[in-house]
Amino acid sequence: MSENHYPEDHRPAGPASRPRLKPAQDFGPADRLRRRAGAPVAANGAWRVGAGFRGAVQALDWALRERQGIFEYSRDPRCMLRISAGEVAHEVALLNARPVPAGARILDIHFWNEHMAIGGGPARLPGAEHSLRFATAIRSRFALSLSELADYLADHAELADVAAIRAKFAYPIHADPGMICDVMSRFGFAPEPAEIRPHLISTYLLIDLFLWALAWSYNARGVSGLASVRRRRRHFWMSRQMLDTRYGARLRQPRPLRAAGD
């Protein structure tokens, strides 16, 4: 959702003051690299170059996730999010929602790139990109991912002080910001008043190129050339209370059938 690889505005939770979060699954470096290298190697030289570039991009993505403490919290193959923990350095004003206070402990959500690929299998998205089937799957899996997150937080007492969830969204520069805000609000997220403005254009251009390469490495057919490289950025927030209210397990329990006339 989030863009994982640009300068942060929060302080990561230190091990001395915060318990270390435990991932739901232990994906070691060897396992990850073996999984990424699962496709057969063809004899075509151009294919080999593409496969090598794809592997390099995904290996760099893994290294950056390890450095930032991003981990999986769900074993459901349909979950499309990962999380990382931190604290906000200053109060964050929001549109149509209470501000996030300085020093609040938060979780950032990030797309689980391996589960964003299109194709067969439970961990992949069905249909062609931009199709109705694809859009429906994105919507249902995003809601499921938030439900899984609510359950994960409820099961871990050491996370009781998490105050908010943040989505650092980087979207194509030609996308309609109003539409993005509307879509996120339907899931319970409130936007910050303004988009994030880069302090160093060159740094953000490199990040945009990496995000484009990352998208290409998982969905080459869905990437529309270098015209889609440049991105705009905005942060969206959801309070812990909102997460529990909208996505908590108690709300997903089947209601008992009532007799006729009740």
Secondary structure in CASP SS format (residue, H / E / C, confidence):
PFRMAT SS
TARGET T0000
AUTHOR 0000-0000-0000
METHOD secondary structure of the structure
MODEL  1
M C 1.00
S E 1.00
E C 1.00
N C 1.00
H C 1.00
Y C 1.00
P C 1.00
E C 1.00
D C 1.00
H E 1.00
R E 1.00
P C 1.00
A C 1.00
G C 1.00
P C 1.00
A C 1.00
S C 1.00
R C 1.00
P C 1.00
R C 1.00
L C 1.00
K C 1.00
P C 1.00
A C 1.00
Q C 1.00
D C 1.00
F C 1.00
G C 1.00
P H 1.00
A H 1.00
D H 1.00
R H 1.00
L H 1.00
R H 1.00
R H 1.00
R H 1.00
A C 1.00
G C 1.00
A C 1.00
P C 1.00
V C 1.00
A C 1.00
A C 1.00
N C 1.00
G H 1.00
A H 1.00
W H 1.00
R H 1.00
V H 1.00
G H 1.00
A H 1.00
G H 1.00
F H 1.00
R H 1.00
G H 1.00
A H 1.00
V H 1.00
Q H 1.00
A H 1.00
L H 1.00
D H 1.00
W H 1.00
A H 1.00
L H 1.00
R H 1.00
E H 1.00
R H 1.00
Q H 1.00
G C 1.00
I C 1.00
F E 1.00
E C 1.00
Y C 1.00
S C 1.00
R C 1.00
D C 1.00
P C 1.00
R C 1.00
C C 1.00
M C 1.00
L E 1.00
R E 1.00
I E 1.00
S E 1.00
A E 1.00
G E 1.00
E E 1.00
V E 1.00
A C 1.00
H C 1.00
E C 1.00
V E 1.00
A E 1.00
L E 1.00
L C 1.00
N C 1.00
A E 1.00
R E 1.00
P E 1.00
V E 1.00
P C 1.00
A C 1.00
G C 1.00
A C 1.00
R E 1.00
I E 1.00
L E 1.00
D E 1.00
I E 1.00
H E 1.00
F E 1.00
W C 1.00
N H 1.00
E H 1.00
H H 1.00
M C 1.00
A C 1.00
I E 1.00
G C 1.00
G C 1.00
G C 1.00
P C 1.00
A C 1.00
R C 1.00
L E 1.00
P C 1.00
G C 1.00
A C 1.00
E C 1.00
H C 1.00
S C 1.00
L H 1.00
R H 1.00
F H 1.00
A H 1.00
T H 1.00
A H 1.00
I H 1.00
R H 1.00
S H 1.00
R H 1.00
F H 1.00
A H 1.00
L H 1.00
S H 1.00
L H 1.00
S H 1.00
E H 1.00
L H 1.00
A H 1.00
D H 1.00
Y H 1.00
L H 1.00
A H 1.00
D C 1.00
H C 1.00
A H 1.00
E H 1.00
L H 1.00
A C 1.00
D C 1.00
V E 1.00
A E 1.00
A E 1.00
I E 1.00
R E 1.00
A E 1.00
K E 1.00
F E 1.00
A E 1.00
Y E 1.00
P E 1.00
I C 1.00
H C 1.00
A C 1.00
D C 1.00
P H 1.00
G H 1.00
M H 1.00
I H 1.00
C H 1.00
D H 1.00
V H 1.00
M H 1.00
S H 1.00
R H 1.00
F C 1.00
G C 1.00
F C 1.00
A E 1.00
P E 1.00
E C 1.00
P C 1.00
A C 1.00
E C 1.00
I C 1.00
R C 1.00
P C 1.00
H C 1.00
L C 1.00
I H 1.00
S H 1.00
T H 1.00
Y H 1.00
L H 1.00
L H 1.00
I H 1.00
D H 1.00
L H 1.00
F H 1.00
L H 1.00
W H 1.00
A H 1.00
L H 1.00
A H 1.00
W H 1.00
S H 1.00
Y H 1.00
N C 1.00
A H 1.00
R H 1.00
G H 1.00
V C 1.00
S C 1.00
G C 1.00
L H 1.00
A H 1.00
S H 1.00
V C 1.00
R C 1.00
R E 1.00
R E 1.00
R E 1.00
R E 1.00
H E 1.00
F E 1.00
W E 1.00
M E 1.00
S E 1.00
R H 1.00
Q H 1.00
M H 1.00
L H 1.00
D H 1.00
T H 1.00
R H 1.00
Y H 1.00
G C 1.00
A H 1.00
R H 1.00
L H 1.00
R H 1.00
Q C 1.00
P C 1.00
R C 1.00
P C 1.00
L C 1.00
R C 1.00
A C 1.00
A C 1.00
G C 1.00
D C 1.00
END
